[in-house]
Amino acid sequence: MAYHAKFLWTAGTFGLSAGLKFGLNIVLAWLLAPEILGILLVVNAVRLGIELLTDVGIEQNMVHHPDGLDQRFRDTAWTLQVLRGALLSLVFLAASPALSAAYAIDLNIFLLVSLSPLISGLHSTAIFILVKRLEVRRRNLFELMCEALAFALQVALVLWLRSVWAPVLGLLGAVAIRSALSYALPLARQRLRFDRAIVLRIVDYGKWIALTSLVMYAASNLDRLYLGKVASLALVGIYGIARAIAELPTTLARRMSYQIIFPALAGMSQDDRADRLAGLARTRLLFVAGVCAALGFGAAIGDLLIALVYDARYAAAGWMLSVLLLGGVFATLSNLNEALLLGAGKPLYSSLANLARLASLAALLPLGFAIAGFAGAVVAVAAVELLHYGFISLGLLRVRAHYFRHDALALLLAALVFCGILAGRDMLGWGSALSGLWRAMP
């Protein structure tokens, strides 16, 4: 399958997936209180953090190593995955009382969600085989089927229970559905096996993946954890609405990176990698130009979109969405470019870039909150994405693999679309997407 077809398949199925997530987002917002959404945002952030502890990049290892498809390698990787999931569930269980006290959230919610790492760790490595073989269509259809079934389950639970337990049970159900369906894929058979040499190889390559995952998680979720402590859960829930929408294009870029760009470049020599980069260039340019233009458009009408879809309780999500989408332009490019570092076999550079991003967020988030309250914190979250793009770019210069001209064109296009629509709104007297931001300033 040509690269443009792989990009189209990934973008198309992701569009359907995003529609399901957006639809669930709307259902939750209409049927549940903002405080419940705030609880979910915090609990999910904690869950993801615990699931990334001791991450040695099983998927990246299988894609990177030439014998990643060997049954012995796969069984050993799966055994590590299962053991890790069980260990993390025990860690989550032990930490639940402290987490409950820190965030004033029902202990039983944390205890139930602590099962997630164990359930997730049971899935077959057949999912990763699809990535290594660049079977983009089958991988994306698999993910879409899982998400569609999870969507149906979660909506049914919300309509039935109308409480915080509906999305909590839905979360566990979604994880269980994906693990179960993975065994319907080709070559899904697994058995417990522990090959010491393979374990050492996985850990050796995965040590930087582990650092990258932890730092990336912290940089992506520090805002949720910090705001969950300093602001009301209702306001955090409103922020979560904007954050969920703004993350969609970034998630698409990450999926493109790990399903297409990274496996296409993994294990290649410098010369072969240069040829492959040239082959990807035109398709990537079309993708980044389209996504960045769409982000500029979304940022310019974010307040109108929120007002159209959500009730008055969530009006403040409008200006938050506009600000986060502006940061999302740089986040999208960073996620695509990060795959170039992994493809060049330099996960260390990716780890360092994400570490710098985390340090920037840890400094700017409380500073923004101290200066301008919640509005200042949201602006800080967006500004850090620009800094992260710069950090990733330094690594790209070291490995001599980049698309800087393409990125510059995409950024210019996003700026033109954003400013053009703002000017048009001003002429028509339709206000500004950022007017809510100024009003939110103390």
MILUMVO-176449 format. One record per residue (C-alpha): residue in three letters; x, y, z. Coordinates in steps of 0.02 Angstrom, whole numbers, plus 50000, padded with zeros to 5 digits. Last residue first. Layout:
BEGIN
+------+-------+-------+-------+
! type !     u !     v !     w !
+------+-------+-------+-------+
!  ALA !     X !     Y !     Z !
...
+------+-------+-------+-------+
end
This chain:
BEGIN
+------+-------+-------+-------+
! type !     u !     v !     w !
+------+-------+-------+-------+
!  PRO ! 49591 ! 51928 ! 51848 !
!  MET ! 49594 ! 51860 ! 51669 !
!  ALA ! 49438 ! 51763 ! 51624 !
!  ARG ! 49368 ! 51910 ! 51526 !
!  TRP ! 49524 ! 51914 ! 51417 !
!  LEU ! 49508 ! 51729 ! 51381 !
!  GLY ! 49323 ! 51745 ! 51341 !
!  SER ! 49366 ! 51871 ! 51205 !
!  LEU ! 49482 ! 51743 ! 51124 !
!  ALA ! 49363 ! 51675 ! 50992 !
!  SER ! 49320 ! 51855 ! 50947 !
!  GLY ! 49154 ! 51942 ! 50920 !
!  TRP ! 49029 ! 51910 ! 50781 !
!  GLY ! 49021 ! 52091 ! 50724 !
!  LEU ! 49033 ! 52045 ! 50541 !
!  MET ! 49197 ! 52140 ! 50517 !
!  ASP ! 49267 ! 52064 ! 50678 !
!  ARG ! 49217 ! 51889 ! 50625 !
!  GLY ! 49306 ! 51915 ! 50458 !
!  ALA ! 49464 ! 51976 ! 50544 !
!  LEU ! 49462 ! 51825 ! 50660 !
!  ILE ! 49436 ! 51713 ! 50509 !
!  GLY ! 49586 ! 51785 ! 50419 !
!  CYS ! 49696 ! 51781 ! 50574 !
!  PHE ! 49665 ! 51595 ! 50601 !
!  VAL ! 49678 ! 51546 ! 50418 !
!  LEU ! 49837 ! 51646 ! 50392 !
!  ALA ! 49917 ! 51579 ! 50551 !
!  ALA ! 49877 ! 51399 ! 50506 !
!  LEU ! 49948 ! 51423 ! 50331 !
!  LEU ! 50108 ! 51498 ! 50401 !
!  LEU ! 50127 ! 51353 ! 50521 !
!  ALA ! 50103 ! 51226 ! 50381 !
!  LEU ! 50230 ! 51314 ! 50270 !
!  ALA ! 50357 ! 51318 ! 50411 !
!  ASP ! 50329 ! 51134 ! 50448 !
!  HIS ! 50357 ! 51087 ! 50266 !
!  ARG ! 50518 ! 51187 ! 50264 !
!  PHE ! 50576 ! 51103 ! 50426 !
!  TYR ! 50551 ! 50926 ! 50363 !
!  HIS ! 50687 ! 50838 ! 50463 !
!  ALA ! 50816 ! 50700 ! 50470 !
!  ARG ! 50997 ! 50748 ! 50501 !
!  VAL ! 51009 ! 50648 ! 50663 !
!  ARG ! 51077 ! 50796 ! 50762 !
!  LEU ! 50965 ! 50923 ! 50675 !
!  LEU ! 50814 ! 50816 ! 50717 !
!  GLY ! 50863 ! 50819 ! 50901 !
!  LEU ! 50866 ! 51009 ! 50903 !
!  SER ! 50697 ! 51010 ! 50816 !
!  ILE ! 50620 ! 50906 ! 50958 !
!  PHE ! 50668 ! 51042 ! 51083 !
!  GLY ! 50597 ! 51180 ! 50973 !
!  TYR ! 50432 ! 51087 ! 50951 !
!  HIS ! 50426 ! 51066 ! 51139 !
!  LEU ! 50444 ! 51254 ! 51163 !
!  LEU ! 50294 ! 51286 ! 51051 !
!  GLU ! 50195 ! 51153 ! 51145 !
!  VAL ! 50241 ! 51240 ! 51309 !
!  ALA ! 50145 ! 51394 ! 51253 !
!  ALA ! 49980 ! 51299 ! 51246 !
!  VAL ! 49992 ! 51235 ! 51425 !
!  ALA ! 50049 ! 51407 ! 51485 !
!  VAL ! 49895 ! 51488 ! 51405 !
!  VAL ! 49786 ! 51367 ! 51502 !
!  ALA ! 49875 ! 51409 ! 51665 !
!  GLY ! 49856 ! 51596 ! 51635 !
!  ALA ! 49669 ! 51576 ! 51609 !
!  PHE ! 49653 ! 51476 ! 51770 !
!  GLY ! 49729 ! 51618 ! 51870 !
!  ALA ! 49822 ! 51758 ! 51782 !
!  ILE ! 49989 ! 51782 ! 51869 !
!  ALA ! 49991 ! 51638 ! 51993 !
!  PHE ! 49910 ! 51518 ! 51870 !
!  GLY ! 50035 ! 51563 ! 51735 !
!  LEU ! 50180 ! 51538 ! 51855 !
!  PRO ! 50106 ! 51373 ! 51916 !
!  LEU ! 50100 ! 51310 ! 51735 !
!  LEU ! 50260 ! 51393 ! 51674 !
!  ALA ! 50389 ! 51303 ! 51781 !
!  ALA ! 50320 ! 51126 ! 51780 !
!  LEU ! 50274 ! 51150 ! 51597 !
!  SER ! 50451 ! 51199 ! 51549 !
!  ALA ! 50527 ! 51055 ! 51649 !
!  LEU ! 50407 ! 50934 ! 51565 !
!  ARG ! 50451 ! 50998 ! 51392 !
!  ALA ! 50637 ! 50984 ! 51431 !
!  LEU ! 50608 ! 50803 ! 51484 !
!  ASN ! 50509 ! 50775 ! 51324 !
!  ALA ! 50655 ! 50837 ! 51220 !
!  LEU ! 50779 ! 50733 ! 51321 !
!  SER ! 50675 ! 50575 ! 51297 !
!  SER ! 50659 ! 50606 ! 51110 !
!  TYR ! 50846 ! 50630 ! 51096 !
!  LEU ! 50873 ! 50468 ! 51193 !
!  PRO ! 50755 ! 50375 ! 51075 !
!  LYS ! 50890 ! 50389 ! 50941 !
!  GLY ! 50868 ! 50238 ! 50827 !
!  ALA ! 50841 ! 50345 ! 50673 !
!  GLY ! 50661 ! 50286 ! 50668 !
!  LEU ! 50640 ! 50342 ! 50848 !
!  LEU ! 50703 ! 50517 ! 50805 !
!  LEU ! 50595 ! 50526 ! 50649 !
!  ALA ! 50444 ! 50470 ! 50751 !
!  GLU ! 50466 ! 50625 ! 50859 !
!  ASN ! 50438 ! 50733 ! 50706 !
!  LEU ! 50257 ! 50681 ! 50686 !
!  ASN ! 50221 ! 50712 ! 50870 !
!  SER ! 50308 ! 50880 ! 50866 !
!  LEU ! 50210 ! 50937 ! 50713 !
!  THR ! 50045 ! 50898 ! 50798 !
!  ALA ! 50099 ! 50980 ! 50961 !
!  PHE ! 50147 ! 51139 ! 50866 !
!  VAL ! 49974 ! 51161 ! 50792 !
!  GLY ! 49898 ! 51099 ! 50955 !
!  GLY ! 49959 ! 51254 ! 51045 !
!  LEU ! 49837 ! 51355 ! 50941 !
!  LEU ! 49706 ! 51221 ! 50973 !
!  LEU ! 49732 ! 51242 ! 51161 !
!  VAL ! 49696 ! 51429 ! 51154 !
!  SER ! 49538 ! 51408 ! 51051 !
!  LEU ! 49475 ! 51264 ! 51159 !
!  MET ! 49500 ! 51363 ! 51319 !
!  TRP ! 49403 ! 51509 ! 51243 !
!  GLY ! 49255 ! 51396 ! 51210 !
!  ALA ! 49268 ! 51287 ! 51366 !
!  ALA ! 49205 ! 51437 ! 51464 !
!  ALA ! 49031 ! 51407 ! 51392 !
!  TYR ! 49018 ! 51235 ! 51474 !
!  ARG ! 48873 ! 51267 ! 51594 !
!  ALA ! 48781 ! 51357 ! 51452 !
!  ASP ! 48743 ! 51195 ! 51361 !
!  TYR ! 48858 ! 51110 ! 51237 !
!  VAL ! 48855 ! 51086 ! 51048 !
!  LEU ! 48828 ! 51257 ! 50970 !
!  ALA ! 48907 ! 51360 ! 51110 !
!  ILE ! 49061 ! 51248 ! 51106 !
!  LEU ! 49080 ! 51268 ! 50918 !
!  LEU ! 49054 ! 51457 ! 50925 !
!  ASP ! 49189 ! 51475 ! 51058 !
!  GLY ! 49312 ! 51372 ! 50957 !
!  ILE ! 49284 ! 51473 ! 50797 !
!  ALA ! 49460 ! 51544 ! 50766 !
!  ALA ! 49548 ! 51398 ! 50850 !
!  GLY ! 49453 ! 51276 ! 50739 !
!  PHE ! 49507 ! 51366 ! 50580 !
!  GLY ! 49689 ! 51371 ! 50635 !
!  LEU ! 49677 ! 51187 ! 50681 !
!  ALA ! 49602 ! 51146 ! 50511 !
!  ALA ! 49745 ! 51238 ! 50425 !
!  CYS ! 49869 ! 51140 ! 50532 !
!  VAL ! 49785 ! 50975 ! 50486 !
!  GLY ! 49780 ! 51009 ! 50300 !
!  ALA ! 49957 ! 51076 ! 50287 !
!  VAL ! 50024 ! 50935 ! 50397 !
!  PHE ! 49942 ! 50800 ! 50290 !
!  LEU ! 49985 ! 50872 ! 50120 !
!  LEU ! 50166 ! 50894 ! 50174 !
!  ARG ! 50174 ! 50717 ! 50243 !
!  THR ! 50114 ! 50644 ! 50079 !
!  ARG ! 50241 ! 50743 ! 49980 !
!  ALA ! 50388 ! 50700 ! 50094 !
!  LEU ! 50364 ! 50514 ! 50125 !
!  GLY ! 50468 ! 50458 ! 49977 !
!  ALA ! 50604 ! 50584 ! 50019 !
!  LEU ! 50609 ! 50518 ! 50196 !
!  ARG ! 50628 ! 50341 ! 50126 !
!  ASP ! 50777 ! 50394 ! 50022 !
!  ALA ! 50859 ! 50478 ! 50171 !
!  ARG ! 50827 ! 50322 ! 50277 !
!  ASP ! 50912 ! 50215 ! 50147 !
!  ASP ! 51065 ! 50327 ! 50153 !
!  GLN ! 51075 ! 50331 ! 50344 !
!  SER ! 51047 ! 50144 ! 50360 !
!  MET ! 50875 ! 50077 ! 50404 !
!  GLY ! 50819 ! 49985 ! 50562 !
!  ALA ! 50657 ! 50081 ! 50585 !
!  LEU ! 50612 ! 50206 ! 50448 !
!  ALA ! 50444 ! 50139 ! 50386 !
!  PRO ! 50401 ! 50072 ! 50560 !
!  PHE ! 50420 ! 50249 ! 50632 !
!  ILE ! 50330 ! 50343 ! 50493 !
!  ILE ! 50177 ! 50232 ! 50473 !
!  GLN ! 50094 ! 50163 ! 50630 !
!  TYR ! 50191 ! 50257 ! 50763 !
!  SER ! 50196 ! 50428 ! 50680 !
!  MET ! 50025 ! 50422 ! 50599 !
!  ARG ! 49949 ! 50375 ! 50766 !
!  ARG ! 50042 ! 50517 ! 50851 !
!  ALA ! 49978 ! 50638 ! 50720 !
!  LEU ! 49800 ! 50577 ! 50747 !
!  THR ! 49821 ! 50598 ! 50936 !
!  THR ! 49878 ! 50777 ! 50909 !
!  PRO ! 49727 ! 50809 ! 50797 !
!  LEU ! 49610 ! 50743 ! 50934 !
!  GLU ! 49695 ! 50827 ! 51082 !
!  ALA ! 49601 ! 50991 ! 51063 !
!  ILE ! 49433 ! 50904 ! 51081 !
!  ALA ! 49480 ! 50815 ! 51242 !
!  ARG ! 49563 ! 50970 ! 51313 !
!  ALA ! 49410 ! 51079 ! 51285 !
!  ILE ! 49295 ! 50957 ! 51375 !
!  GLY ! 49426 ! 50928 ! 51510 !
!  TYR ! 49433 ! 51115 ! 51546 !
!  ILE ! 49248 ! 51107 ! 51588 !
!  GLY ! 49283 ! 50961 ! 51705 !
!  VAL ! 49427 ! 51057 ! 51785 !
!  LEU ! 49306 ! 51201 ! 51817 !
!  ALA ! 49184 ! 51081 ! 51901 !
!  LEU ! 49326 ! 50996 ! 51997 !
!  SER ! 49368 ! 51164 ! 52075 !
!  ALA ! 49545 ! 51228 ! 52050 !
!  VAL ! 49713 ! 51205 ! 52138 !
!  LYS ! 49725 ! 51014 ! 52155 !
!  GLY ! 49638 ! 50957 ! 51995 !
!  LEU ! 49731 ! 51097 ! 51907 !
!  TYR ! 49896 ! 51014 ! 51950 !
!  LEU ! 49845 ! 50837 ! 51901 !
!  ARG ! 49762 ! 50891 ! 51740 !
!  ASP ! 49903 ! 51009 ! 51691 !
!  LEU ! 50034 ! 50879 ! 51732 !
!  ASN ! 49951 ! 50761 ! 51609 !
!  SER ! 50042 ! 50785 ! 51444 !
!  ALA ! 50212 ! 50831 ! 51517 !
!  ALA ! 50201 ! 50692 ! 51646 !
!  TYR ! 50149 ! 50565 ! 51514 !
!  MET ! 50287 ! 50619 ! 51397 !
!  VAL ! 50413 ! 50608 ! 51539 !
!  LEU ! 50357 ! 50434 ! 51586 !
!  SER ! 50348 ! 50373 ! 51406 !
!  THR ! 50516 ! 50449 ! 51358 !
!  LEU ! 50603 ! 50373 ! 51510 !
!  ALA ! 50529 ! 50202 ! 51472 !
!  ILE ! 50572 ! 50218 ! 51287 !
!  TRP ! 50749 ! 50259 ! 51340 !
!  LYS ! 50759 ! 50097 ! 51438 !
!  GLY ! 50670 ! 50003 ! 51299 !
!  TYR ! 50818 ! 49962 ! 51190 !
!  ASP ! 50916 ! 49883 ! 51333 !
!  VAL ! 50759 ! 49815 ! 51417 !
!  ILE ! 50702 ! 49723 ! 51261 !
!  ARG ! 50875 ! 49656 ! 51228 !
!  LEU ! 50894 ! 49596 ! 51408 !
!  VAL ! 50723 ! 49511 ! 51401 !
!  ILE ! 50773 ! 49426 ! 51238 !
!  ALA ! 50931 ! 49354 ! 51317 !
!  ARG ! 50835 ! 49297 ! 51472 !
!  ASP ! 50701 ! 49203 ! 51374 !
!  PHE ! 50546 ! 49195 ! 51484 !
!  ARG ! 50394 ! 49111 ! 51406 !
!  LEU ! 50209 ! 49112 ! 51449 !
!  ARG ! 50108 ! 49071 ! 51295 !
!  GLN ! 50027 ! 49173 ! 51158 !
!  ARG ! 49918 ! 49140 ! 51006 !
!  ALA ! 49866 ! 49299 ! 50913 !
!  LEU ! 49947 ! 49255 ! 50747 !
!  PRO ! 49802 ! 49332 ! 50650 !
!  LEU ! 49683 ! 49443 ! 50752 !
!  ALA ! 49537 ! 49373 ! 50853 !
!  TYR ! 49646 ! 49371 ! 51008 !
!  SER ! 49657 ! 49562 ! 51004 !
!  LEU ! 49468 ! 49565 ! 51027 !
!  ALA ! 49482 ! 49517 ! 51210 !
!  SER ! 49612 ! 49647 ! 51256 !
!  ARG ! 49518 ! 49785 ! 51165 !
!  ILE ! 49351 ! 49740 ! 51245 !
!  ALA ! 49430 ! 49731 ! 51419 !
!  VAL ! 49502 ! 49906 ! 51405 !
!  ALA ! 49335 ! 49977 ! 51347 !
!  GLY ! 49243 ! 49888 ! 51489 !
!  LEU ! 49361 ! 49960 ! 51618 !
!  LEU ! 49326 ! 50135 ! 51554 !
!  GLY ! 49139 ! 50102 ! 51543 !
!  LEU ! 49136 ! 50050 ! 51726 !
!  VAL ! 49211 ! 50220 ! 51771 !
!  PRO ! 49101 ! 50309 ! 51644 !
!  ALA ! 48942 ! 50238 ! 51724 !
!  TRP ! 49002 ! 50244 ! 51904 !
!  VAL ! 49005 ! 50434 ! 51904 !
!  SER ! 48816 ! 50435 ! 51894 !
!  ARG ! 48674 ! 50429 ! 51767 !
!  LEU ! 48661 ! 50239 ! 51791 !
!  TRP ! 48563 ! 50178 ! 51640 !
!  LEU ! 48592 ! 50313 ! 51509 !
!  VAL ! 48775 ! 50323 ! 51562 !
!  LEU ! 48796 ! 50133 ! 51554 !
!  ALA ! 48718 ! 50121 ! 51382 !
!  VAL ! 48827 ! 50263 ! 51318 !
!  GLN ! 48982 ! 50176 ! 51386 !
!  LEU ! 48941 ! 50007 ! 51309 !
!  ALA ! 48901 ! 50079 ! 51137 !
!  PHE ! 49060 ! 50183 ! 51139 !
!  ALA ! 49165 ! 50033 ! 51192 !
!  LEU ! 49096 ! 49932 ! 51046 !
!  ALA ! 49137 ! 50074 ! 50926 !
!  GLU ! 49309 ! 50099 ! 51003 !
!  CYS ! 49357 ! 49916 ! 50984 !
!  MET ! 49295 ! 49913 ! 50805 !
!  LEU ! 49393 ! 50070 ! 50765 !
!  GLU ! 49553 ! 50000 ! 50839 !
!  PHE ! 49536 ! 49842 ! 50733 !
!  LEU ! 49495 ! 49943 ! 50577 !
!  ASN ! 49650 ! 50047 ! 50609 !
!  ARG ! 49763 ! 49895 ! 50625 !
!  ARG ! 49687 ! 49809 ! 50471 !
!  ARG ! 49709 ! 49963 ! 50362 !
!  VAL ! 49885 ! 50002 ! 50421 !
!  GLU ! 49960 ! 49831 ! 50391 !
!  LEU ! 50134 ! 49907 ! 50402 !
!  ARG ! 50206 ! 49735 ! 50442 !
!  LYS ! 50280 ! 49798 ! 50604 !
!  VAL ! 50118 ! 49887 ! 50648 !
!  LEU ! 50008 ! 49735 ! 50614 !
!  ILE ! 50127 ! 49630 ! 50718 !
!  PHE ! 50100 ! 49751 ! 50862 !
!  ILE ! 49915 ! 49706 ! 50877 !
!  ALA ! 49962 ! 49521 ! 50872 !
!  THR ! 50053 ! 49556 ! 51036 !
!  SER ! 49896 ! 49490 ! 51122 !
!  HIS ! 49807 ! 49588 ! 51259 !
!  LEU ! 49827 ! 49536 ! 51441 !
!  GLY ! 49919 ! 49694 ! 51495 !
!  SER ! 49762 ! 49799 ! 51476 !
!  ILE ! 49665 ! 49696 ! 51603 !
!  LEU ! 49806 ! 49707 ! 51730 !
!  PRO ! 49834 ! 49893 ! 51701 !
!  SER ! 49645 ! 49930 ! 51718 !
!  LEU ! 49612 ! 49840 ! 51882 !
!  SER ! 49663 ! 49996 ! 51980 !
!  VAL ! 49507 ! 50080 ! 51908 !
!  LEU ! 49401 ! 49990 ! 52038 !
!  LEU ! 49508 ! 50042 ! 52186 !
!  PHE ! 49520 ! 50221 ! 52123 !
!  ILE ! 49331 ! 50237 ! 52112 !
!  ASN ! 49308 ! 50150 ! 52280 !
!  LEU ! 49415 ! 50283 ! 52365 !
!  ASP ! 49288 ! 50420 ! 52323 !
!  ILE ! 49380 ! 50577 ! 52266 !
!  ALA ! 49447 ! 50710 ! 52385 !
!  TYR ! 49600 ! 50736 ! 52272 !
!  ALA ! 49740 ! 50701 ! 52396 !
!  ALA ! 49637 ! 50586 ! 52508 !
!  SER ! 49583 ! 50474 ! 52365 !
!  LEU ! 49759 ! 50471 ! 52295 !
!  ALA ! 49829 ! 50417 ! 52464 !
!  PRO ! 49699 ! 50278 ! 52482 !
!  SER ! 49727 ! 50221 ! 52301 !
!  ALA ! 49917 ! 50202 ! 52309 !
!  ALA ! 49914 ! 50019 ! 52361 !
!  LEU ! 49787 ! 49973 ! 52227 !
!  PHE ! 49884 ! 50068 ! 52094 !
!  VAL ! 50044 ! 49977 ! 52143 !
!  LEU ! 49953 ! 49809 ! 52138 !
!  SER ! 49880 ! 49852 ! 51968 !
!  LEU ! 50055 ! 49900 ! 51911 !
!  LEU ! 50126 ! 49731 ! 51960 !
!  ALA ! 49989 ! 49635 ! 51868 !
!  GLY ! 50014 ! 49739 ! 51710 !
!  ARG ! 50204 ! 49716 ! 51717 !
!  LEU ! 50187 ! 49529 ! 51732 !
!  VAL ! 50069 ! 49525 ! 51582 !
!  GLN ! 50183 ! 49635 ! 51474 !
!  LEU ! 50339 ! 49539 ! 51520 !
!  THR ! 50251 ! 49378 ! 51470 !
!  TRP ! 50196 ! 49459 ! 51307 !
!  ALA ! 50375 ! 49510 ! 51265 !
!  THR ! 50436 ! 49334 ! 51301 !
!  ASP ! 50298 ! 49261 ! 51194 !
!  ARG ! 50334 ! 49381 ! 51051 !
!  PHE ! 50523 ! 49348 ! 51053 !
!  ARG ! 50497 ! 49160 ! 51056 !
!  GLN ! 50366 ! 49171 ! 50918 !
!  ASP ! 50483 ! 49269 ! 50803 !
!  LEU ! 50398 ! 49424 ! 50735 !
!  GLY ! 50518 ! 49544 ! 50822 !
!  ASP ! 50666 ! 49455 ! 50743 !
!  PRO ! 50729 ! 49611 ! 50653 !
!  HIS ! 50708 ! 49717 ! 50812 !
!  HIS ! 50629 ! 49889 ! 50793 !
!  VAL ! 50444 ! 49847 ! 50771 !
!  MET ! 50442 ! 49719 ! 50911 !
!  ASN ! 50540 ! 49834 ! 51025 !
!  GLN ! 50428 ! 49983 ! 50987 !
!  GLU ! 50275 ! 49880 ! 51034 !
!  ILE ! 50351 ! 49816 ! 51196 !
!  GLY ! 50411 ! 49992 ! 51241 !
!  VAL ! 50496 ! 49963 ! 51409 !
!  ASP ! 50360 ! 50044 ! 51514 !
!  THR ! 50410 ! 50025 ! 51697 !
!  LEU ! 50275 ! 50151 ! 51749 !
!  LEU ! 50167 ! 50199 ! 51599 !
!  GLU ! 50010 ! 50116 ! 51668 !
!  ILE ! 50030 ! 50216 ! 51830 !
!  GLY ! 50028 ! 50380 ! 51735 !
!  LEU ! 49882 ! 50330 ! 51627 !
!  ARG ! 49779 ! 50287 ! 51780 !
!  VAL ! 49821 ! 50451 ! 51869 !
!  ALA ! 49769 ! 50553 ! 51717 !
!  ASN ! 49611 ! 50450 ! 51699 !
!  VAL ! 49565 ! 50479 ! 51882 !
!  VAL ! 49594 ! 50668 ! 51866 !
!  LEU ! 49491 ! 50688 ! 51707 !
!  LEU ! 49355 ! 50572 ! 51771 !
!  ILE ! 49336 ! 50674 ! 51931 !
!  GLY ! 49323 ! 50834 ! 51829 !
!  LEU ! 49190 ! 50755 ! 51719 !
!  ILE ! 49093 ! 50713 ! 51877 !
!  GLU ! 49107 ! 50894 ! 51935 !
!  PRO ! 49041 ! 50954 ! 51766 !
!  ALA ! 48877 ! 50861 ! 51803 !
!  LEU ! 48824 ! 50713 ! 51697 !
!  LEU ! 48692 ! 50690 ! 51562 !
!  TRP ! 48734 ! 50831 ! 51441 !
!  ALA ! 48924 ! 50828 ! 51462 !
!  LEU ! 48933 ! 50638 ! 51459 !
!  VAL ! 48831 ! 50628 ! 51299 !
!  ILE ! 48936 ! 50765 ! 51217 !
!  ASN ! 49101 ! 50680 ! 51259 !
!  LEU ! 49030 ! 50515 ! 51197 !
!  GLY ! 48992 ! 50597 ! 51030 !
!  PHE ! 49165 ! 50674 ! 51023 !
!  LYS ! 49243 ! 50505 ! 51058 !
!  LEU ! 49137 ! 50421 ! 50924 !
!  GLY ! 49173 ! 50559 ! 50798 !
!  ALA ! 49358 ! 50547 ! 50839 !
!  SER ! 49353 ! 50362 ! 50797 !
!  LEU ! 49267 ! 50398 ! 50631 !
!  GLY ! 49399 ! 50528 ! 50591 !
!  PHE ! 49533 ! 50407 ! 50649 !
!  THR ! 49470 ! 50281 ! 50522 !
!  GLY ! 49488 ! 50410 ! 50384 !
!  ALA ! 49655 ! 50482 ! 50441 !
!  THR ! 49736 ! 50310 ! 50457 !
!  TRP ! 49667 ! 50251 ! 50291 !
!  LEU ! 49718 ! 50413 ! 50207 !
!  PHE ! 49894 ! 50406 ! 50278 !
!  LYS ! 49912 ! 50226 ! 50222 !
!  ALA ! 49848 ! 50272 ! 50049 !
!  HIS ! 49973 ! 50415 ! 50038 !
!  TYR ! 50110 ! 50294 ! 50089 !
!  ALA ! 50073 ! 50171 ! 49950 !
!  MET ! 50000 ! 50000 ! 50000 !
+------+-------+-------+-------+
end
